[in-house]
Structures are given as C-alpha cells and as structure tokens.
Amino acid sequence: MKIKRVKVEREGVTYTGLMMPSKGARIILKLDNGYNIGIKKDAKTKVTTLKEEGVESRKKMPSPSPNPSLPTISILSTGGTIASKVDYRTGAVTSQFDVEDILNAIPELTEIANFRGKVIYNILSENMKAECWQKLARAVANEIKKGADGIMITHGTDTMTYTAAALSFMLKTPVPIVFVGSQRSADRPSSDNVVNAVCAAKVATSDIAEVVVVMHAGTSDDECLIHRGARVRKMHSSRRDAFQSINAKPIGRIDYETRKIRTSEEYRKRGGQELVLNDRLEAKCALVKFSPGADHSIIDYYTGKGYKGVVIEGTGLGHVSTEWIASIKKAVDSGIHVVMTSQCLGGRICDRVYDTGRDLLNAGVIEGEDMLPEVALVKLMWVLAQTEDPAKVRQLMQTNIAGELSRRSEHA
C-alpha cells in the first residue's frame, strides 16, 4: 500500500503531512507534530504530492549480537499503545509491533541488557480476560525457568492494573517482573514510550523481585515511578503520569538520564524466594458498583447465574442501601462470597461505625480492608480457586499476600 506525503494549500494556508485514507468530504492529514487535522476538500483546495512510499515494506534491523557482560531480559508482548503504530488504512492507532520492532524503535534498550522476546497476545487491553492472565503467568514462569534475569511485559494501560494484580497473586518470583505501557503512541512527539521502556528495562535488571508497574512520574521526561503491582491504578485517561500508587507509596523511582534507582519502601529481593506458579482462577466473579437508587436485584442476578464471588464498590466506609442487605444475605447464604470495598479509593473499609455497616457484617460481608476494588476482584478470583471454605476465604481475603493491603492506614 502506498502512503502520500503531501502539501495542502487552502485560502492562503499551507499544511504538509501524511495523507490518511478518508471517504468523506475532507482530507485527513497527519501533521509532522503527530496530530491529525481535517481540511475541507473542494475547488479551493490544492493538493501536491511531495513523496509516495510503501508503508508495509518495513525492513527489520538485525538483532544485535549478545553482550556477555549484560543480563538477559525477556520481553513478553501483549499489545497496547507502547507496541502500536498508526494504521494508515483507517487512521487509527493499532497494536501491530512485535518485540523486534520495539528494540528497533528504542535502541537504548540494548545498552541495558540482552533481550529475547515473545508475543503472547497482540490485543487491546480491554479484550483481556482471566484466561489471558493465566497464559501470561505461565509464559513468565517459563521464561524465568529458562534463565531470564528479569521480565518486561508490554501491556495496554487501560487494564494493566488488573493484569499486574493477577500476576502478583499467581506468581512468586525470584526476579523482577515489570509491566510497562505508554499513554501516547510512538508516532506522537509527546509519546512516553521511550522513557517508560528504558526505565522499565533498568528495573527489570534490578534486585526488586516483585511484580511492578513502571510508568512516568510526572509530565516531564525525567523519571518514572515503580509501583507495586497490587497497589496501582490508572488515574487519568491521557496524562503521561496517570499511574499512581493508592493507599501505599511507590517502591521507588528511577531517573531516566542516569538510570539510577532510588527505593523508599521495602520490597522482596532478587533470589529471595523460589519461583512458584499458582495460576488457578475462578472466573465467575463480578465487580458491582453501588449508586444511590440502584436496584438490589443486580445481586440477585449474580446469585441466579451461579457466580462464586462478588466484590461491591460501596460508598465511604463500605456501605450500600439498606434495600441491598437482604439480597446480599441471600447471596451469602447460597454460597456466594461477598467482599466490600470503597469507591473512595483512599482509606479503608470499616463496617463497624454505622448501623448499615453492622447489618452488612451480620449478612456475611467480608471487609476488603484498604484494597482497590479491582484488586479485590482479582484476588477473590484467585482465592476462590484455592478454596471455597467460607472461613478460609475470609482469612485469605484479609491476609496480605502481595502487598495489596495493610493493617493500618497512614494519613498525610
């Protein structure tokens, strides 16, 4: 397929860029600054072709020779913006790069480690599901068994926290497992892909033997934060510093220029534990957000559909309408495990303050402590694959397994 670089002149204004396919009455032009504009196409518009070339005949550069003095990192690609490019057939950003493309696009990575790679998935992160997490966890374990000194996982940012949480419970690891993504695709001048990838690679060679997420610390290209995989959430749809640790501090930060890592929290050290893979998950679990006036029959729905667990995102300290309590008790009595979390994110559940909370406890609700709702969901999926005994489920849900909860909350 041919792509044209053109000059478009209209009413005294000139634009240059790549002409993108369009069926409408406008010319869609990708400017050199990475942004798209639409220009009305009529007799006043003059288009001059500056260059025409094929965009599908990309030649891959040969992989660099291994450096025996450097560690080996396995890059497992699942897709996402960090591994994306513009599809000039549609003008959309699509996940099309493989591991070699990433190394060719970010040659700085080869200064940090030797890389080997595998494409596990090439999907948008909203298409992830429990079976994808399981396949990825198995792939990670296999790479560690084959001698990888660290793992990098490229992932779409929208659901990266779910996958990071899932691997945090499914894997005990002797080496770093680092999730990385980008908020903006590589064709945009404001892309964060290089900084994030370089910082993630450096963390993958460090002694932080946990599942972590490495993303921009601020709006500048100066450093990244190292977030614990079961404590992080994407807090903005497009900012480069969208990822924040919730109810916990980041493990540390890494300077992009110097590649120096500064840790401020305790973490599991490299080689401190043997590799353990426990990839069983109970997929029949749901996350329900309470809102004023919401019909309690939503709980009845999951009861009737054979679900094993439900996490509720309640208000404040972990409340729902009193109308919900009978349905929750019915669900618990039928064998469904119900966990309460909070929409507030900051702080923790305490259902011992108000009557509603006490009624929820009497109905059999498990307090989710200070876990994020989505982390509580993933953890419940993992716990219910280990046991369905109510007492053991409650105990495991309220036990800190992967840094996902703490016994006391700190106030700034």
C-alpha positions as CSV (number, residue, x, y, z in Angstrom):
1,M,0.0,0.0,0.0
2,K,1.2,3.5,-0.9
3,I,1.1,6.5,1.5
4,K,1.5,10.0,0.3
5,R,3.3,12.9,1.9
6,V,1.5,15.9,0.6
7,K,1.3,19.7,0.7
8,V,-2.2,21.0,1.1
9,E,-3.0,24.7,0.2
10,R,-6.3,26.3,1.0
11,E,-7.2,30.0,1.3
12,G,-3.6,31.1,1.8
13,V,-2.7,28.5,4.4
14,T,-0.3,25.6,3.7
15,Y,-0.1,22.3,5.5
16,T,2.3,19.4,5.0
17,G,2.0,15.9,6.3
18,L,0.8,12.3,5.5
19,M,-2.5,11.9,3.8
20,M,-4.6,9.4,5.5
21,P,-7.5,7.4,3.9
22,S,-10.8,9.2,4.1
23,K,-14.2,8.6,2.4
24,G,-15.7,11.9,3.4
25,A,-15.6,15.4,2.0
26,R,-12.5,16.2,4.0
27,I,-8.8,15.5,3.6
28,I,-7.4,13.9,6.7
29,L,-3.8,14.9,7.2
30,K,-1.3,13.7,9.9
31,L,0.9,16.7,10.5
32,D,4.6,16.4,11.4
33,N,3.8,17.2,15.0
34,G,1.9,13.9,15.2
35,Y,-1.7,15.3,15.3
36,N,-4.4,14.9,12.7
37,I,-6.5,17.7,11.1
38,G,-9.4,17.7,8.6
39,I,-9.3,20.0,5.6
40,K,-12.4,20.7,3.5
41,K,-12.0,19.2,0.0
42,D,-13.3,21.5,-2.7
43,A,-12.2,23.7,-5.6
44,K,-10.4,26.0,-3.2
45,T,-8.1,23.2,-2.0
46,K,-4.9,22.3,-3.8
47,V,-3.1,19.1,-3.0
48,T,0.5,18.5,-4.2
49,T,2.2,15.1,-3.7
50,L,5.7,15.5,-2.2
51,K,6.6,11.9,-1.8
52,E,5.0,8.5,-2.1
53,E,6.2,5.3,-0.5
54,G,5.0,1.9,0.7
55,V,4.3,1.7,4.4
56,E,4.0,-2.0,4.6
57,S,7.6,-2.8,3.4
58,R,9.3,-2.1,6.7
59,K,12.6,-3.8,6.9
60,K,13.6,-5.1,10.3
61,M,17.1,-4.4,11.5
62,P,19.0,-7.5,12.6
63,S,19.1,-8.2,16.3
64,P,22.3,-7.0,18.0
65,S,24.8,-9.6,19.0
66,P,24.5,-10.7,22.7
67,N,26.8,-8.9,25.1
68,P,28.0,-11.5,27.6
69,S,28.5,-8.7,30.3
70,L,24.9,-7.8,30.3
71,P,21.9,-9.5,31.9
72,T,19.1,-11.1,29.9
73,I,15.6,-9.7,29.9
74,S,12.6,-11.5,28.3
75,I,10.1,-9.1,26.7
76,L,6.6,-10.5,26.6
77,S,4.4,-8.5,24.4
78,T,0.6,-8.4,24.8
79,G,0.0,-5.3,22.7
80,G,-1.1,-1.9,23.8
81,T,0.0,1.6,22.8
82,I,3.6,1.1,23.6
83,A,3.7,-1.5,20.9
84,S,1.5,0.4,18.5
85,K,1.7,2.4,15.3
86,V,-0.7,4.2,13.0
87,D,-2.7,2.1,10.6
88,Y,-2.9,4.3,7.6
89,R,-5.8,2.3,6.2
90,T,-8.0,3.6,8.9
91,G,-6.1,6.4,10.6
92,A,-6.4,4.6,13.9
93,V,-3.7,3.5,16.3
94,T,-3.4,-0.3,16.2
95,S,-1.3,-2.8,18.1
96,Q,1.0,-4.2,15.4
97,F,4.6,-4.2,16.6
98,D,6.4,-7.3,17.8
99,V,9.4,-7.5,20.1
100,E,11.9,-6.8,17.4
101,D,10.0,-3.7,16.4
102,I,10.3,-2.4,20.0
103,L,14.0,-2.9,20.1
104,N,14.5,-1.3,16.7
105,A,12.3,1.7,17.8
106,I,14.2,2.1,21.2
107,P,17.8,1.2,20.6
108,E,18.8,2.5,24.1
109,L,17.4,-0.8,25.4
110,T,20.3,-2.7,24.0
111,E,22.6,-0.8,26.3
112,I,20.9,-2.2,29.4
113,A,20.5,-5.9,28.6
114,N,20.4,-8.6,26.1
115,F,16.8,-9.2,25.0
116,R,14.8,-12.2,23.9
117,G,11.1,-11.9,23.2
118,K,7.8,-13.5,22.6
119,V,4.4,-12.2,21.5
120,I,1.8,-13.7,24.0
121,Y,-1.1,-11.6,22.6
122,N,-1.4,-8.7,20.3
123,I,-4.7,-7.3,21.6
124,L,-6.1,-4.1,23.0
125,S,-6.1,-4.4,26.8
126,E,-9.9,-4.1,27.1
127,N,-10.0,-7.6,25.4
128,M,-8.1,-9.2,28.3
129,K,-9.8,-11.8,30.4
130,A,-8.8,-14.3,33.1
131,E,-7.6,-16.9,30.6
132,C,-5.2,-14.3,29.2
133,W,-3.8,-13.6,32.6
134,Q,-3.2,-17.3,33.1
135,K,-1.4,-17.8,29.8
136,L,0.8,-14.8,30.5
137,A,1.7,-16.0,34.0
138,R,2.7,-19.4,32.5
139,A,4.8,-17.7,29.9
140,V,6.5,-15.6,32.6
141,A,7.3,-18.7,34.7
142,N,8.6,-20.4,31.6
143,E,11.0,-17.5,30.8
144,I,12.3,-17.5,34.4
145,K,12.9,-21.2,34.2
146,K,14.9,-20.7,31.0
147,G,17.2,-18.3,32.9
148,A,15.8,-14.8,32.3
149,D,17.3,-12.3,34.7
150,G,14.2,-10.2,34.5
151,I,10.8,-9.9,32.7
152,M,9.3,-7.0,30.9
153,I,5.7,-7.1,29.9
154,T,4.3,-4.6,27.4
155,H,0.7,-4.0,28.1
156,G,-2.1,-1.6,27.2
157,T,-2.6,0.9,30.1
158,D,-6.4,0.7,30.4
159,T,-6.4,-2.7,32.1
160,M,-2.8,-3.1,33.0
161,T,-3.6,-2.8,36.8
162,Y,-5.9,-5.9,36.6
163,T,-3.2,-8.0,34.9
164,A,-0.5,-6.8,37.2
165,A,-2.6,-7.7,40.2
166,A,-3.4,-11.1,38.8
167,L,0.3,-11.9,38.3
168,S,1.0,-10.6,41.7
169,F,-1.1,-13.4,43.2
170,M,-0.3,-16.1,40.7
171,L,3.5,-15.8,40.9
172,K,6.2,-15.8,43.5
173,T,9.2,-14.7,41.7
174,P,13.0,-14.6,42.2
175,V,13.4,-11.9,39.6
176,P,11.7,-8.6,38.7
177,I,8.5,-8.8,36.6
178,V,7.9,-5.3,35.2
179,F,4.8,-4.1,33.4
180,V,5.2,-1.1,31.1
181,G,3.0,0.7,28.7
182,S,2.6,4.2,27.2
183,Q,-0.2,6.7,27.2
184,R,0.7,8.0,23.7
185,S,1.7,6.1,20.6
186,A,5.2,6.2,19.2
187,D,4.2,8.4,16.2
188,R,3.4,11.3,18.5
189,P,6.1,13.7,19.6
190,S,4.7,13.6,23.2
191,S,5.0,9.9,23.3
192,D,6.1,8.4,26.7
193,N,7.1,5.1,25.2
194,V,10.9,5.5,25.2
195,V,11.3,6.8,28.7
196,N,8.9,4.2,30.2
197,A,10.6,1.3,28.3
198,V,14.1,2.3,29.2
199,C,13.2,2.8,32.9
200,A,11.3,-0.5,32.9
201,A,14.3,-2.3,31.4
202,K,16.6,-1.0,34.1
203,V,14.1,-2.0,36.8
204,A,14.0,-5.5,35.2
205,T,17.8,-5.8,35.9
206,S,17.5,-4.5,39.5
207,D,17.0,-6.5,42.7
208,I,13.3,-5.7,43.1
209,A,11.9,-9.2,42.8
210,E,8.2,-8.3,42.6
211,V,5.5,-7.7,40.1
212,V,5.7,-3.9,39.5
213,V,4.4,-1.3,37.1
214,V,6.8,1.3,35.8
215,M,5.4,4.5,34.2
216,H,6.1,8.3,34.1
217,A,6.4,10.0,37.4
218,G,5.4,13.4,36.1
219,T,4.7,15.3,32.9
220,S,8.4,15.7,32.1
221,D,10.6,13.0,30.6
222,D,12.9,12.9,33.6
223,E,11.9,9.9,35.8
224,C,9.5,7.0,36.3
225,L,7.8,5.6,39.4
226,I,8.0,2.0,40.5
227,H,4.5,0.9,41.6
228,R,3.7,-2.3,43.4
229,G,1.5,-4.4,41.1
230,A,-1.4,-4.8,43.5
231,R,-1.4,-1.2,44.7
232,V,-1.5,0.9,41.5
233,R,-4.3,2.4,39.4
234,K,-4.6,4.4,36.2
235,M,-6.0,7.8,37.4
236,H,-6.2,9.8,34.2
237,S,-7.3,8.8,30.7
238,S,-4.4,10.5,28.9
239,R,-1.8,12.2,31.1
240,R,1.6,10.6,31.0
241,D,1.7,10.4,34.8
242,A,-1.6,8.7,35.0
243,F,-0.5,5.8,37.2
244,Q,-0.4,6.3,41.0
245,S,0.1,4.1,43.9
246,I,-3.1,4.0,46.1
247,N,-3.1,3.6,49.9
248,A,0.7,3.0,49.6
249,K,3.8,4.7,48.5
250,P,5.6,3.7,45.3
251,I,8.5,1.3,45.9
252,G,10.8,3.9,44.4
253,R,11.7,5.9,41.3
254,I,14.2,5.8,38.5
255,D,16.0,8.6,36.8
256,Y,15.8,8.4,33.0
257,E,19.1,10.1,32.3
258,T,21.3,8.4,34.9
259,R,19.2,5.2,35.2
260,K,19.7,5.4,38.9
261,I,17.1,3.7,41.0
262,R,16.1,5.1,44.4
263,T,13.9,3.0,46.6
264,S,11.9,4.3,49.6
265,E,9.8,1.2,50.5
266,E,10.7,-2.3,51.5
267,Y,10.5,-4.9,48.8
268,R,11.3,-8.6,48.1
269,K,14.9,-9.0,47.0
270,R,16.2,-10.8,43.9
271,G,16.8,-14.5,44.6
272,G,15.0,-14.3,48.0
273,Q,12.3,-16.9,47.0
274,E,11.9,-19.7,44.6
275,L,9.7,-19.5,41.6
276,V,6.1,-20.6,42.4
277,L,3.3,-20.6,39.8
278,N,-0.2,-20.9,41.0
279,D,-2.3,-19.9,38.0
280,R,-5.7,-21.2,39.0
281,L,-8.5,-18.5,38.9
282,E,-12.3,-18.7,39.4
283,A,-13.7,-16.6,36.6
284,K,-17.2,-16.5,37.9
285,C,-16.7,-13.4,40.0
286,A,-18.1,-9.9,39.5
287,L,-17.4,-6.3,40.5
288,V,-20.5,-4.2,41.2
289,K,-20.5,-0.5,41.8
290,F,-23.3,0.8,44.1
291,S,-25.0,4.0,43.3
292,P,-27.9,5.8,45.0
293,G,-31.2,4.2,44.0
294,A,-29.5,1.2,42.3
295,D,-31.8,-1.9,42.2
296,H,-30.7,-4.6,44.7
297,S,-31.8,-7.2,42.1
298,I,-28.4,-6.9,40.5
299,I,-27.1,-9.0,43.4
300,D,-29.9,-11.4,42.8
301,Y,-28.9,-11.7,39.2
302,Y,-25.4,-12.9,40.1
303,T,-26.9,-15.3,42.6
304,G,-29.1,-16.8,40.0
305,K,-26.3,-17.0,37.4
306,G,-24.1,-19.3,39.5
307,Y,-21.4,-16.8,40.4
308,K,-19.0,-17.7,43.1
309,G,-18.0,-14.3,44.3
310,V,-19.0,-10.6,44.1
311,V,-17.0,-7.5,45.1
312,I,-19.1,-4.5,45.8
313,E,-17.7,-0.9,45.4
314,G,-19.7,0.7,48.2
315,T,-19.8,4.3,49.5
316,G,-17.5,5.8,52.1
317,L,-16.6,3.2,54.8
318,G,-18.2,0.5,52.7
319,H,-22.0,1.0,52.6
320,V,-24.9,0.2,50.3
321,S,-28.6,1.0,50.6
322,T,-30.4,-1.0,53.3
323,E,-32.6,-2.4,50.5
324,W,-29.5,-4.3,49.3
325,I,-28.8,-6.1,52.6
326,A,-31.4,-8.8,52.2
327,S,-30.2,-9.7,48.7
328,I,-26.6,-9.8,50.0
329,K,-27.5,-12.1,52.8
330,K,-29.4,-14.3,50.4
331,A,-26.3,-14.4,48.2
332,V,-24.0,-15.3,51.1
333,D,-26.4,-18.0,52.3
334,S,-26.4,-19.5,48.9
335,G,-22.6,-19.8,48.9
336,I,-21.5,-16.6,47.2
337,H,-18.6,-14.8,48.8
338,V,-19.3,-11.0,49.0
339,V,-16.4,-8.6,49.6
340,M,-17.0,-4.9,50.3
341,T,-14.6,-2.2,49.1
342,S,-14.9,1.6,48.8
343,Q,-15.4,4.0,45.9
344,C,-13.2,6.4,47.8
345,L,-10.0,4.6,46.9
346,G,-8.1,6.3,49.7
347,G,-8.7,5.0,53.2
348,R,-10.2,1.7,54.2
349,I,-13.4,-0.2,54.8
350,C,-14.9,-0.1,58.3
351,D,-18.4,-1.5,58.7
352,R,-18.4,-1.2,62.4
353,V,-19.2,2.5,62.6
354,Y,-22.8,2.9,61.3
355,D,-25.8,0.6,61.6
356,T,-25.7,-0.2,57.8
357,G,-22.2,-1.5,58.1
358,R,-23.0,-3.7,61.1
359,D,-26.0,-5.1,59.2
360,L,-23.7,-5.9,56.3
361,L,-21.3,-7.7,58.6
362,N,-24.2,-9.7,60.0
363,A,-25.2,-10.5,56.5
364,G,-21.8,-12.1,56.0
365,V,-19.9,-9.5,54.0
366,I,-16.1,-9.7,54.0
367,E,-14.4,-6.3,54.6
368,G,-11.9,-5.6,51.8
369,E,-9.7,-3.5,54.1
370,D,-7.9,-0.9,52.0
371,M,-7.7,-2.9,48.8
372,L,-8.6,-1.3,45.5
373,P,-11.9,-2.7,44.2
374,E,-10.3,-4.2,41.0
375,V,-7.5,-5.7,43.1
376,A,-10.1,-7.2,45.5
377,L,-11.9,-8.7,42.4
378,V,-8.7,-10.3,41.0
379,K,-7.7,-11.5,44.5
380,L,-11.1,-13.1,45.1
381,M,-10.8,-14.9,41.7
382,W,-7.5,-16.3,42.9
383,V,-8.6,-17.2,46.4
384,L,-11.8,-19.0,45.3
385,A,-9.6,-21.2,43.0
386,Q,-7.7,-22.3,46.1
387,T,-10.6,-22.9,48.5
388,E,-14.4,-22.3,48.8
389,D,-14.4,-22.8,52.6
390,P,-16.0,-19.6,53.9
391,A,-13.7,-19.3,56.9
392,K,-10.6,-19.8,54.7
393,V,-11.8,-17.4,52.0
394,R,-12.4,-14.7,54.6
395,Q,-9.0,-15.4,56.1
396,L,-7.1,-15.2,52.8
397,M,-9.0,-12.1,51.6
398,Q,-7.9,-10.3,54.8
399,T,-4.3,-11.6,54.6
400,N,-1.7,-9.5,52.9
401,I,-0.3,-11.7,50.1
402,A,1.2,-9.4,47.5
403,G,1.3,-6.0,49.3
404,E,-2.3,-5.4,48.4
405,L,-3.5,-4.4,51.8
406,S,-2.1,-3.1,55.1
407,R,-3.3,-3.4,58.6
408,R,-3.3,0.3,59.3
409,S,-3.8,3.4,57.2
410,E,-1.4,6.3,57.2
411,H,-2.7,9.9,57.0
412,A,-0.7,12.6,55.4
